[in-house]
Amino acid sequence: MYAQRAFAYQRMGDHVAAIRDYGRAIEMEPPVNQAQYLFHRGMCFTALGGHEEHAVNDFGRAIAIFPDHPGPYHLRGKLYATDLGRYREAIADFDHLLTMHPVAEGYQLRGYAKLNLGLGREAIPDLLEANRLEQDTYTDYLLAWAGAVAPDDELFYRSMQAVLAADPGTYRAYFLDNVDFARFRNQPRFHQIVGGD
């Protein structure tokens, strides 16, 4: 009953109440059920914000109980990559996820983690696969970044052009500010694509 009420609270967006009820359910249930409740409680901690380490702990406990479910790897890897800056751990989680469930966001975030480690060339196959599975402007931006770091100037320019054709208002400033793009800023082709400045 605690678990069912927790599911209801979670769906309603009352994550504090859901966390409390999941805690009671985890105490009372056998491990086979605990994994699911830990996973959901981790999602609630993530939704609250500011509790990333609690979420990481719950996802890790869920994996320890039931290592064959892709969800905890996905969400823990996302926290590692986007909130905690623990890029090597993120890559390890996405490696597990993508062997079980090859999803665009998994490839995209693994590529993002590699980029943050300066591994531009290694990020490119992940980002190309992410775009093959689900075309996304942010993935194109990451491909431009990977092209700058790899280096692969043609990939940089091709991806930059795609990004700015799709959403110049959001991304133009990134091309003007990202330090990894500095070497392109004195090139006429850069200014032709970015416009102005």
N, C-alpha and C positions, 0 to 999 in steps of 0.2 A: 504493500500500500504506500509506503514511503517513496518507493521508486516511481510508482505511477503518479503520485502527486508531484514528485520532482519533475517528471516529464511534462506535466501540465504547466507547472510554474515556468519551466524553461521555455515552452512554446509561447507563453504569455509575456516573456521578457523579464520575469521576476527572478533574476539569477541568484540573488542572495538567498531567497527562500528555497530555490532549487538546490543550491549547494548544501544547505542545512539538511534537506531531506535525503539527498544523495549520500551524505555522510552517515546518516542513520541506516540507510539501506546497505551501504558497504559494510558496516559493522555486523549486520544481521545475516547477510547472504553468504553462500559458499563462493569460492573464487571464480567459478565459471560465470556467475552473474556479476561479481565485483568488477570484472574487466569492462563490461559495458557501462556500469555506473561511474567508474573512474573516468572513462572516456568522455561521458556526458558532463561530468563535473568539471573536467578540464576545459571543455567548451564554454561552460558557464564562467569559469575563472578568466578565460580569454576575453569573453564578451564584456566582463566588468572593466577590464583594463587595470593596469597596475598590479596584477597578480600573475604575471607571466611565469614566474618560478613555480608557483603552486600548480599552474596548468602543466608545465613541463614535467613536474613530479608525478601528477596524475596520469599523464600520457605514458610516462615511463613505467609506472606500475601496471597500467593496462597492457602494455607490450610484454612485460615480464610474465603476466598471467596467460595472455593469449597473443603470441607473436605473429599470428597469421592474418591479422586484420589490418588493412592498409590505412585506416583512418587515423590512428594515433601517430603513425610515422609522418603522415601528411601534415597534420596540424602542429605537431611538435617541430618538424622541420621548418614550417612556416614561421613559427615563433623564433626559432634559432636564427633564421635568415633575416627576418624583417624587424624584429623587436630587440633581440639580444646580441646581435653581431657575432654569433657563434657559428661561423660559416662552415668550418670543417664538420662540425656535428650536424649541421643542416644537410650538407652533401651526403653524409652517411645515411641520414634518414630518408632522403630522396632516392638514394640508391636502393634501399629496401622497398620503398613505395613503388618505384617504377618497375621493379621486377614483378610486383603483384598486380599493379593497376596503373598502366601508362596513361597519365592524364596531362593535359597541356600545362596546368599550373605547376605540376611537379617538375616538368622539364624547365619551365620558365624560371622557377625559383632556384633550381639547382644551377642554372646558368647565371642567375643573379649572384648567388653565393660564390661561384667561381670567379666572377668579375671582381667581387670585393676582395678576393685573394690575389688579384692581378693576373688571373689565368684566362686571358681573353681568348686565346686560340682554343682552349679546352671548353670554353663556354659556348662557342659557336654551334656545334652540333646539337646541343640541348635546345638552344633558342630556335634553331631552324625546325627542329622537331615540334617544339611548342607551337610555332606558327603553322606548321603543317596540320596539326591537330585542331587548332583553333586560332584563326588570324586575329591578331591583337596589336593595337598601336604601341602599347607599352613594350611588348616583345620586340617590335621593330626598333624602338628606342634602345633597348638593351643590345640588340644586334649592332646598332651604330656604335655603341660604347665598346662592344667586343671588337668591332672592326678597328676602332682607334687604338685599343690596347694590344691587339694580336701581333703586329699590325696588319690590317687588310684594308687599304684605303678605299678600294672599290666597294667593299661591303659597307664601310662607313658612309660613303656618299649615297649609295643606293638606299640604305636604310634611313638615313637622314631625310632624303627626299620623300620617302613613303610616309614617314612620321609627320613632316611638316605639311604634306598634302592632306593628311587626315585630320590633324589637330594643331595648327600653328599656334593658337592662343595659349595652349597649355605647355607646349614643348619648346617653343622658340628660345625662351630664357635659358632652358637647360643647355641648349647648344652653345649659347653665348657665355655660360658660366662654368660648365664642367671643366675642371683643369685637365682632364684626359683628352679634351678636344682642342687644347691651346695651340698645338702645332698646325692645325688646319686653318686657324683664324686669319692668317695672312695670305691665304690662297684665294684667288678670284672665284674658283668654283664654289667654295664655302659661301662666300657672300652672295653669289648668284642664287644659291638655293635658299639661304636663310633670309635674304632680303634685308635691305637697309644696312646700317652700321658698316 
